[in-house]
């Protein structure tokens, strides 16, 4: 660094020559140096002020932009955290196919106590016990409130009236926390399908609701996913149809003195379950406890007979043997079949309910429900081909319906698919399946022959599954089922204007110790309508139903399940948008005899 001297020698010498004071030169140089230093500091300060001003401008601009963004965003409640983990409180609604609410959320309050804040703990204990006599004990509350505990849960949820009553006690140690509980406004109407819910993680400010059964548990992740934006889950159910079907099935169950009943209504093209019932049922708002281990699960109202109940369904299986034989080219509706009985195989004897003579056509094997005729057809098919065909209809594994209970409805198959198994399975004995299995299989048979998988989710169109039988075989099968109603064992199932077709099935109930009861029957009617263009399949099953109107009790499906199904179709067909049609036989009856 080069320093400039304050008294330069050349200027001093010159000043002396001119008679000037050399000290003025030093003072002038000092002044210039001070002015330069002052200017330099001023520029530095101005630069710092400019930078600081830019920083303040940027900060205020950022804040202003953020405030503008927030002003244009919808307000939302802050998420509550407990013990470092987020508690998701919002759960999406569940609706039927028409948008009617099946499950929703209700804001309520929980009640807890902090004894160290209480002024009169004994009075609080006494008045709480008086408000909730079935749930709270005064002595226990007094012990809690006067002890060392700092926090006590008293009730997980409360109605507004109960909250006001507690508030009127005036005790500062009784506090309320927000809650969002699950509400099922239709009560038991779709109880087995919805299942139920319960609280999981919770704190005083929030509680997480999770599904415990049915679609609530099957779709639990979807219903709790914030990414779905609260979009409801639309089921395939029609609650108007469900309500009418439940009313008819409940009345039929009581009239026929049945222990239980199940019904499944399915769209034969989409696989949508329009209605599904299991009686007795329950209210998911107050879900009962499961039975203790060791008890028969079917004794519990939680047991879903339509999905979990696997039964030998009887003669409703006969149409599968006939449809397969027609598809293989072994028979046609007019082929004559040996029905001379009894059919003897080893120590087994297969008999018919009536003596139908030495032969029947294939059509009449179905119409008259001949076990012997069906067994002969099954022997021509063979065990392996029969097993493969029933597997293609879904009878060898649980249904894939969207319920957590579905895997428990696994069909019971014979340990060895022998020749006698082939014969008995052809008429519905030796293989146990659920009513939902039967609904899906009948839909496949009557819809033109394409495989249908049952679903509880609203669909956009037909499933168009793999082809199982030809359209010709499907049409011939429907015609035979129609004849069962017009000429055979299901005559009580005819509903004017709706061309009901179907097949009855009456299977003796197996004993837990082996063998079968002689006076206990699982009665089933598998039907489709309208027969001219099948759109729906309806399965009705009664557990130990019995018609006692006559001189002797009648337990077969033609006397029990069929009339109930007919009453149900008469009620629900108009609700499904089906207009009654005049059939050709009815038109002929309307023509005057003299024309």
HELIX and SHEET records of a PDB file:
HELIX    1   1 UNK A    9  UNK A   18  1                                  10    
HELIX    2   2 UNK A   23  UNK A   71  1                                  49    
HELIX    3   3 UNK A  115  UNK A  117  5                                   3    
HELIX    4   4 UNK A  121  UNK A  131  1                                  11    
HELIX    5   5 UNK A  138  UNK A  145  1                                   8    
HELIX    6   6 UNK A  160  UNK A  167  1                                   8    
HELIX    7   7 UNK A  187  UNK A  190  5                                   4    
HELIX    8   8 UNK A  191  UNK A  194  1                                   4    
HELIX    9   9 UNK A  214  UNK A  218  1                                   5    
HELIX   10  10 UNK A  220  UNK A  224  1                                   5    
HELIX   11  11 UNK A  226  UNK A  228  5                                   3    
HELIX   12  12 UNK A  239  UNK A  255  1                                  17    
HELIX   13  13 UNK A  284  UNK A  286  5                                   3    
HELIX   14  14 UNK A  297  UNK A  299  5                                   3    
HELIX   15  15 UNK A  314  UNK A  317  5                                   4    
HELIX   16  16 UNK A  318  UNK A  327  1                                  10    
HELIX   17  17 UNK A  362  UNK A  368  1                                   7    
HELIX   18  18 UNK A  371  UNK A  381  1                                  11    
HELIX   19  19 UNK A  383  UNK A  392  1                                  10    
HELIX   20  20 UNK A  406  UNK A  408  5                                   3    
HELIX   21  21 UNK A  419  UNK A  426  1                                   8    
HELIX   22  22 UNK A  435  UNK A  446  1                                  12    
HELIX   23  23 UNK A  471  UNK A  487  1                                  17    
HELIX   24  24 UNK A  491  UNK A  493  5                                   3    
HELIX   25  25 UNK A  531  UNK A  533  5                                   3    
HELIX   26  26 UNK A  561  UNK A  575  1                                  15    
HELIX   27  27 UNK A  584  UNK A  590  1                                   7    
SHEET    1   A 2 UNK A  81  UNK A  82  0                                        
SHEET    2   A 2 UNK A  85  UNK A  86 -1                                        
SHEET    1   B 4 UNK A 152  UNK A 158  0                                        
SHEET    2   B 4 UNK A 101  UNK A 113 -1                                        
SHEET    3   B 4 UNK A  94  UNK A  95 -1                                        
SHEET    4   B 4 UNK A 233  UNK A 234  1                                        
SHEET    1   C 3 UNK A 152  UNK A 158  0                                        
SHEET    2   C 3 UNK A 101  UNK A 113 -1                                        
SHEET    3   C 3 UNK A 174  UNK A 183 -1                                        
SHEET    1   D 2 UNK A 196  UNK A 203  0                                        
SHEET    2   D 2 UNK A 206  UNK A 213 -1                                        
SHEET    1   E 5 UNK A 273  UNK A 279  0                                        
SHEET    2   E 5 UNK A 260  UNK A 267 -1                                        
SHEET    3   E 5 UNK A 536  UNK A 543 -1                                        
SHEET    4   E 5 UNK A 516  UNK A 529 -1                                        
SHEET    5   E 5 UNK A 501  UNK A 510 -1                                        
SHEET    1   F 2 UNK A 336  UNK A 338  0                                        
SHEET    2   F 2 UNK A 359  UNK A 361 -1                                        
SHEET    1   G 2 UNK A 343  UNK A 345  0                                        
SHEET    2   G 2 UNK A 348  UNK A 350 -1                                        
END                                                                             
